[in-house]
Structures are given as structure tokens and as C-alpha cells.
């Protein structure tokens, strides 16, 4: 993870430190979405700050990343493999026009609840 600052001692800005604390609190309180609970290894969590994007996030040893969503829950932050769309699952599904490869990727990671919610969008057409 080049260019990223890892750990609280590297994060110096007040706003960024406050965000890092909010992330740790959400993790401590087990305030994760179903998708994040399925994908993120909580016991491997490290806090990071990306000075280029301004994002503060938690990442595990496999670089699975979670951030706080609008509901204040830790949610999986996704980058689609083909088109490179970034965001939370719901945002990508509602705002982006996914090609076949990215629809397959999203379908593979989706929980049963998400598969049902987005079944028409996730349908992979030949």
C-alpha cells in the first residue's frame, strides 16, 4: 500500500485521527454490515490514511478494506476488477453501469440479502 500512512502514530491531522477513532469504535462495537462481517478479518485490522484521497480506513492482512458508510457502520469498500469502480456495494449497484465481469464479481461477493435486493441487476447476460 504505497503512499499510505499506517497506524495512529502516523496520522497527525485532527479530523483524520477523529475518523480513525470512529472506525476503531465501530469495530469494537461490532457495528459492521453483513457483507463486511463476511469479508473482513477483524482480528487483523490496521488503520490507514491515504493523504491523496483523504480516506481513513481499516484494512486486514489481505487488504480487504472497510470504511464507515452513511449509516455509521463499517462497510466493505470495493473496487471492481474490470471497470475499477470504487465504493460500497449499494452505491456501486445503484449508481454504476456494470459490465458482465464486474456483475459476476459483485454477485460472487454478495450476501443472500444483497443477491435478492439486486437480483435483476446482478443477472449476468451473455
PELINRA-V268338 format. One record per residue. N is the residue number from 0. RES is the residue in three letters. SS is DSSP state (helix for helix, strand for strand, loop for the rest). PHI is phi in radians with two decimals (* if undefined). OMEGA is omega as a letter, one per 40 degrees, with the letter a starting at -180 (* if undefined). Layout:
BEGIN
n: (N	N)
res: (RES	RES)
ss: (SS	SS)
phi: (PHI	PHI)
omega: (OMEGA	OMEGA)
END
This chain:
BEGIN
n: (0	1	2	3	4	5	6	7	8	9	10	11	12	13	14	15	16	17	18	19	20	21	22	23	24	25	26	27	28	29	30	31	32	33	34	35	36	37	38	39	40	41	42	43	44	45	46	47	48	49	50	51	52	53	54	55	56	57	58	59	60	61	62	63	64	65	66	67	68	69	70	71	72	73	74	75	76	77	78	79	80	81	82	83	84	85	86	87	88	89	90	91	92	93	94	95	96	97	98	99	100	101	102	103	104	105	106	107	108	109	110	111	112	113	114	115	116	117	118	119	120	121	122	123	124	125)
res: (UNK	UNK	UNK	UNK	UNK	UNK	UNK	UNK	UNK	UNK	UNK	UNK	UNK	UNK	UNK	UNK	UNK	UNK	UNK	UNK	UNK	UNK	UNK	UNK	UNK	UNK	UNK	UNK	UNK	UNK	UNK	UNK	UNK	UNK	UNK	UNK	UNK	UNK	UNK	UNK	UNK	UNK	UNK	UNK	UNK	UNK	UNK	UNK	UNK	UNK	UNK	UNK	UNK	UNK	UNK	UNK	UNK	UNK	UNK	UNK	UNK	UNK	UNK	UNK	UNK	UNK	UNK	UNK	UNK	UNK	UNK	UNK	UNK	UNK	UNK	UNK	UNK	UNK	UNK	UNK	UNK	UNK	UNK	UNK	UNK	UNK	UNK	UNK	UNK	UNK	UNK	UNK	UNK	UNK	UNK	UNK	UNK	UNK	UNK	UNK	UNK	UNK	UNK	UNK	UNK	UNK	UNK	UNK	UNK	UNK	UNK	UNK	UNK	UNK	UNK	UNK	UNK	UNK	UNK	UNK	UNK	UNK	UNK	UNK	UNK	UNK)
ss: (loop	loop	loop	strand	strand	strand	loop	helix	helix	helix	loop	loop	loop	helix	helix	helix	helix	helix	helix	helix	helix	helix	helix	helix	helix	helix	helix	helix	loop	loop	loop	strand	loop	helix	helix	helix	helix	helix	helix	loop	loop	helix	helix	helix	loop	strand	strand	strand	strand	strand	loop	loop	loop	loop	loop	strand	strand	strand	strand	loop	loop	loop	loop	loop	strand	strand	strand	strand	loop	loop	loop	loop	loop	strand	strand	strand	strand	strand	strand	loop	loop	loop	loop	loop	loop	strand	strand	loop	helix	helix	helix	helix	helix	helix	helix	loop	loop	loop	loop	helix	helix	helix	helix	helix	helix	helix	helix	helix	helix	loop	loop	helix	helix	helix	helix	helix	helix	loop	helix	helix	helix	helix	loop	loop	loop	loop)
phi: (*	-1.21	1.38	-1.64	-1.75	-1.96	1.62	-1.06	-1.19	-1.60	-1.67	-1.80	-1.26	-1.05	-1.09	-1.19	-1.15	-1.10	-1.13	-1.06	-1.13	-1.09	-1.11	-1.07	-1.08	-1.08	-1.14	-1.05	-1.49	1.00	-1.64	-2.11	-1.22	-1.02	-1.13	-1.13	-1.09	-1.30	-1.96	-1.68	-1.58	-1.03	-1.27	-1.87	-1.10	-2.33	-1.62	-2.32	-2.29	-1.78	-1.17	-1.31	-1.66	1.50	-1.33	-1.97	-2.68	-1.84	-2.40	-1.74	-1.11	-1.65	1.15	-1.21	-2.07	-2.21	-2.41	-1.34	-1.56	-1.13	-1.55	1.37	-1.82	-1.24	-2.32	-1.13	-1.70	-1.93	-2.14	-1.25	-1.25	-1.66	-1.59	1.29	-1.18	-2.15	2.62	-1.43	-0.91	-1.03	-1.10	-1.12	-1.16	-1.57	-1.99	-1.98	-1.69	-1.54	-1.43	-1.00	-1.09	-1.27	-1.10	-1.08	-1.06	-1.15	-1.13	-1.10	-1.58	-1.14	-1.31	-1.03	-1.08	-1.21	-1.06	-1.20	-1.07	-2.00	-1.01	-1.22	-1.28	-1.37	-1.04	-1.57	-1.67	-1.41)
omega: (a	i	a	i	a	i	a	a	i	a	a	a	a	a	a	i	i	i	i	i	i	i	i	i	i	i	a	a	a	a	a	i	i	i	i	i	a	a	a	i	a	a	i	a	i	i	i	i	i	a	i	a	a	a	i	a	i	i	i	a	i	a	i	a	i	i	i	i	a	i	a	i	i	a	a	i	a	i	a	a	a	a	i	i	a	i	i	a	a	a	i	a	a	a	a	i	a	i	a	a	a	i	i	i	a	i	a	a	a	i	i	i	i	i	i	a	a	a	i	i	a	i	a	a	i	*)
END
